[in-house]
Amino acid sequence: MDKSLKKIHHDQYKISDIKYSKYLDKDCNAKKKEFISDKSKEDAINIKNIAYIGIYYNQNPLIYVTTPIMVCLFGMDNKSKQMSLQFKDYKTDPTMNAFFSFIQNIEINNMQNLGITDEKDADKYSPQIRYDKQNKYDPNLLVKVPFKNNCYEVDVFSDEHDNINVYNLNNFTKMQCDIYIDKIWKYNEIYYCKWKARKIYLV
């Protein structure tokens, strides 16, 4: 198993070159979901049976990037299967600021592609950059850890510790991660594009 991060810097992506493909739910009432491609020019928010939008870059069906070193504030939330990674000092740290802008601009690009260009429709998209209500702290990026067949699908490793895994991540752990997005899903009339962790390196 290759335990090294891919070190894919966000500068390798040009956000305007991201491509999107719409997929419809063939039968909304069917237990086994079947999706069909939609080639229309219609905005996704105006299509009732839209299921998801695939994300592509240079024919690759995902955007895969390595984060800077970030702080995992609350460890792993085993209920939501998510981590909160803080954009620490993003206003003064050029590296963190550039990564924050990259994530933010992808979210803006996603919304524009969906057809969400008016403030009245803004609540139809769930941003993964989160702010505290008092705006006292640096924002966080919600990162989902894929969970399938009763186990997490992620590699967790460190140069200093053995026998570590996603279950024993402590609060305020510093880490660097390979994360990716591949789809924008519609759920309860809201669109979600969740960053997912592939590899976690504890610093």
C-alpha positions as CSV (number, residue, x, y, z in Angstrom):
1,M,0.0,0.0,0.0
2,D,1.3,3.4,-1.0
3,K,1.0,5.5,2.1
4,S,2.3,8.7,0.6
5,L,0.1,11.7,-0.2
6,K,-0.2,12.5,-3.9
7,K,0.9,16.1,-3.4
8,I,-1.4,17.4,-6.0
9,H,-1.4,21.2,-5.6
10,H,-4.6,23.1,-6.3
11,D,-2.6,25.3,-8.8
12,Q,-2.8,22.4,-11.2
13,Y,-6.5,23.1,-11.7
14,K,-8.1,25.8,-13.8
15,I,-11.6,26.1,-12.3
16,S,-13.1,27.4,-15.6
17,D,-12.0,24.1,-17.2
18,I,-14.2,22.0,-14.9
19,K,-16.9,20.1,-16.8
20,Y,-20.2,19.0,-15.6
21,S,-22.6,16.3,-16.8
22,K,-26.3,16.0,-15.6
23,Y,-27.9,12.7,-14.8
24,L,-31.6,12.1,-14.3
25,D,-33.4,9.7,-12.0
26,K,-35.1,7.4,-14.5
27,D,-37.8,6.4,-12.1
28,C,-38.0,8.3,-8.8
29,N,-40.2,5.6,-7.2
30,A,-38.0,2.6,-8.1
31,K,-36.1,0.9,-5.3
32,K,-33.1,0.3,-7.5
33,K,-31.9,3.6,-8.8
34,E,-31.1,3.9,-12.5
35,F,-29.7,7.1,-13.9
36,I,-29.7,8.5,-17.5
37,S,-27.6,11.2,-19.0
38,D,-29.2,14.5,-19.8
39,K,-27.8,16.5,-22.7
40,S,-30.2,19.4,-22.5
41,K,-29.1,23.0,-21.9
42,E,-31.6,23.3,-19.0
43,D,-30.1,24.4,-15.7
44,A,-30.1,21.6,-13.1
45,I,-32.2,23.6,-10.6
46,N,-35.1,23.7,-13.2
47,I,-35.1,19.9,-13.8
48,K,-37.4,18.1,-11.4
49,N,-36.0,14.6,-11.7
50,I,-32.3,15.6,-11.6
51,A,-30.3,13.1,-9.5
52,Y,-26.8,14.3,-9.6
53,I,-24.2,16.2,-11.6
54,G,-20.9,14.5,-12.5
55,I,-17.7,16.5,-12.2
56,Y,-14.9,16.1,-14.7
57,Y,-11.5,17.5,-15.3
58,N,-9.5,16.5,-18.4
59,Q,-11.8,13.4,-18.7
60,N,-11.1,12.4,-15.1
61,P,-14.3,11.9,-13.2
62,L,-13.1,13.8,-10.1
63,I,-11.0,16.6,-8.8
64,Y,-8.3,15.3,-6.5
65,V,-6.1,17.6,-4.4
66,T,-3.8,17.6,-1.4
67,T,-4.6,20.0,1.4
68,P,-2.1,22.1,3.3
69,I,-1.5,21.1,6.9
70,M,-4.8,21.8,8.6
71,V,-6.2,21.3,12.1
72,C,-8.9,18.7,12.6
73,L,-10.9,20.5,15.3
74,F,-13.1,17.8,16.7
75,G,-11.6,14.5,15.6
76,M,-13.8,12.1,13.6
77,D,-17.5,12.5,14.0
78,N,-18.6,8.8,13.7
79,K,-22.3,9.8,13.4
80,S,-21.9,12.1,10.4
81,K,-18.7,10.4,9.1
82,Q,-17.2,13.9,8.8
83,M,-14.2,15.9,10.0
84,S,-13.9,19.7,10.3
85,L,-10.6,21.0,9.0
86,Q,-9.8,24.5,9.9
87,F,-8.4,27.1,7.4
88,K,-6.1,28.3,10.2
89,D,-4.7,31.8,9.8
90,Y,-6.1,32.0,6.3
91,K,-6.1,35.7,6.3
92,T,-2.4,36.0,7.0
93,D,-1.0,32.7,5.7
94,P,-0.7,32.9,1.8
95,T,-0.7,29.1,1.4
96,M,-3.8,28.7,3.4
97,N,-5.5,31.7,1.8
98,A,-4.8,30.3,-1.7
99,F,-6.3,26.9,-0.7
100,F,-9.3,28.6,0.9
101,S,-9.9,30.7,-2.3
102,F,-9.6,27.5,-4.4
103,I,-12.3,25.7,-2.4
104,Q,-14.5,28.8,-2.3
105,N,-14.2,29.4,-6.1
106,I,-15.1,25.8,-6.8
107,E,-18.3,26.2,-4.8
108,I,-19.1,29.4,-6.6
109,N,-18.5,27.6,-9.9
110,N,-20.7,24.7,-8.9
111,M,-23.5,27.0,-8.0
112,Q,-23.3,28.9,-11.3
113,N,-23.3,25.6,-13.2
114,L,-26.4,24.5,-11.4
115,G,-28.1,27.7,-12.4
116,I,-27.9,29.3,-8.9
117,T,-27.1,32.8,-9.7
118,D,-29.6,34.7,-7.6
119,E,-29.5,35.2,-3.9
120,K,-33.0,33.9,-3.5
121,D,-31.8,30.5,-4.7
122,A,-28.6,30.5,-2.7
123,D,-30.1,28.2,0.0
124,K,-30.5,25.5,-2.6
125,Y,-26.8,24.8,-2.3
126,S,-25.1,23.6,0.9
127,P,-21.6,25.0,1.1
128,Q,-18.9,22.9,2.7
129,I,-17.0,25.9,4.0
130,R,-18.6,26.6,7.4
131,Y,-18.4,29.6,9.7
132,D,-19.2,29.9,13.4
133,K,-22.2,32.1,14.2
134,Q,-20.2,34.8,15.9
135,N,-17.6,34.8,13.2
136,K,-14.9,34.7,15.8
137,Y,-12.8,31.8,14.4
138,D,-11.3,30.8,11.1
139,P,-13.7,28.9,8.9
140,N,-13.7,25.1,8.5
141,L,-14.0,22.7,5.6
142,L,-16.3,19.8,6.1
143,V,-14.7,16.6,4.8
144,K,-16.6,13.4,4.6
145,V,-14.8,10.1,5.1
146,P,-16.3,7.4,2.8
147,F,-17.9,4.5,4.7
148,K,-18.9,1.3,3.0
149,N,-19.4,-2.3,4.0
150,N,-19.2,-1.3,7.7
151,C,-15.8,0.3,7.5
152,Y,-14.1,3.5,6.5
153,E,-12.5,3.7,3.1
154,V,-9.5,5.8,4.0
155,D,-5.8,5.4,4.7
156,V,-4.5,7.0,7.9
157,F,-0.8,7.1,8.5
158,S,2.0,8.9,10.4
159,D,5.8,8.8,10.5
160,E,5.7,8.8,14.3
161,H,2.8,6.6,15.3
162,D,1.8,3.0,14.6
163,N,-1.7,1.4,14.8
164,I,-3.5,4.7,14.2
165,N,-6.8,4.8,12.4
166,V,-9.7,7.1,11.8
167,Y,-11.4,6.0,15.0
168,N,-8.8,7.4,17.3
169,L,-8.2,10.9,15.8
170,N,-7.9,13.4,18.6
171,N,-9.3,16.9,18.8
172,F,-7.0,19.6,17.3
173,T,-4.9,17.0,15.4
174,K,-2.8,18.5,12.7
175,M,-3.1,16.6,9.4
176,Q,-2.6,16.8,5.7
177,C,-5.1,15.0,3.4
178,D,-5.7,13.9,-0.1
179,I,-9.4,14.9,-0.7
180,Y,-11.6,14.7,-3.8
181,I,-15.0,15.7,-5.2
182,D,-16.7,13.7,-7.9
183,K,-20.5,14.6,-7.9
184,I,-23.0,17.1,-6.9
185,W,-26.0,15.3,-5.4
186,K,-29.5,16.5,-4.9
187,Y,-31.1,15.6,-1.6
188,N,-34.4,17.0,-0.2
189,E,-34.2,19.8,-2.9
190,I,-30.7,20.9,-1.7
191,Y,-27.5,20.3,-3.7
192,Y,-24.4,18.9,-1.9
193,C,-20.9,18.6,-3.2
194,K,-19.0,16.9,-0.4
195,W,-15.2,16.8,-0.3
196,K,-14.2,13.2,0.7
197,A,-10.9,12.0,2.2
198,R,-8.8,9.4,0.5
199,K,-5.7,9.6,2.6
200,I,-4.9,11.3,6.0
201,Y,-1.4,12.0,7.1
202,L,-1.0,13.0,10.7
203,V,1.7,15.6,11.2
